[in-house]
Amino acid sequence: MNSETLIQLLQNSFRVTLGATASLIEVVQDPQKRHENLSKLRQEWSQLAEEWAVKGESTEQDARNFVDTVLTQRRAQNSYPSGSTTMPTSTTSISTAPSVQTELQELTIQIATIRAELEKLRNQE
């Protein structure tokens, strides 16, 4: 089995799982869909898996579009004004909210602590 076939198999499995989850959510939310899906369970499993794969692919595409939209909006919010031609040359000239700076400092301290603990564990072995 080559890696491309394995990737396709994993992607199809992911889509089947995603489609089955989407169907389950529909069943929970809509009683009419519950009846339809229960009758579909009596169908052949391979046909049902194919339907779930198609539904999963559609759901995956919707999710990708949503994430792309959110990222595009974030980039637009974080971009510099169009009239500005200069960019800051150092990170100290960028002003950030005090809470963000405090969080970054706390995270930096936590990372340093974790590194020290890892070093200590490595030296013990």
N, C-alpha and C positions, 0 to 999 in steps of 0.2 A: 504494500500500500504506500503510495507516494504521499508527500506532504500536502500536495494540492488536494488530493482526494480526502485526506484526513481533515483538512480545513473546511472543505465543502460539507463533510459529514457533521463536523462540529457546528457549523453555521446552520445547517438544516435542523439539527437537534435543538439548537437554541431557538430557532424559529418555531418549531413544533411546541416547545415548552412555552414560549411567549404566547402563541396562539391558544394553547390550552388554558393558560392563565387568563387571557382576555375573555375566552368563552366562559370560564368559571365566574369571572366578575359579572358578565352579562347575566348569567343564571341567577346570581345572588340579587342583582338589581331589578330584574324583570321576570315576573312569574310566567309570562307567555314564552319567553326565551327558554325558561327552565323546561317547559314541556317539549319544545322543539329539540333542545339539546339532549334530553333523555331519550327521545325517539331516535336521535342520531347515534347514540351510544350502541343501539342495537345493530347499526350498520357494521360493515366490515372495517376492522381497525386500520388497515392500510389506507382506505379511502378517507377515514376520519383524520388520520395523521397527515395526509396530503392537504386536507382542508385547513387543519391547524397550521401547517407550514405556510400556506398562502396567507392566512390571517396574521400569523406571526411576522411574516415579511412586511405586510402592510403596517402593522403596529410598529415594527422596527423603523420603517421609513418615516412614519409620523413622529416617532421619538427623535430620530436624527434631525428632522426638519425643525422640531421644537428647540433642540439644543443649539443648532446652527443659528436660529433666530435670536436666542438668548445671548449667545456669544457675540453676534453681530451688534446687538444693542449695547452690550458691555463695552465693546471696542469703540463704538460711537460715543459713548459717554466718557470714556477715558482718553479719547484723542484730544490733541491740542486744537485750539481755535484755528480756523483756516487762515486768518490774518497773521498768525504768529509764524515767524520764520526761524526763530532761534529755539534750540532745545537746551534743557539744563545739561551741564557738563558733569555734574557730580550729584550723588544721591542726597547730599546734605542740603541742596537747594530746593528739593521737593518737600513741600510742607504736607504733613499727614496729620490726621486727627490724633490727639493725645492717647485716646483709648487704643488705637491701632499700634502706636509706638509702644505702649505699655504691654500689649499682648505680644508683640514681637520680642520685646525684652524678656518676658516670662518664658516664651517658647525657646528662646536662645539659651536661657539658663537651664531649662529642662533638657534640651539637647546636650548641653555640656555635661550635665549630671549623668545622663544615660551613657554618654561616651566614656566618662570616668568609670562608671560601673562595668561597662564592657571591657575596658582595659584591665580593670581589677580582676575580672573573671578570666580573661585570657592569661594573665600572669599567674593565676592560681593553677591553671592546667599546665 
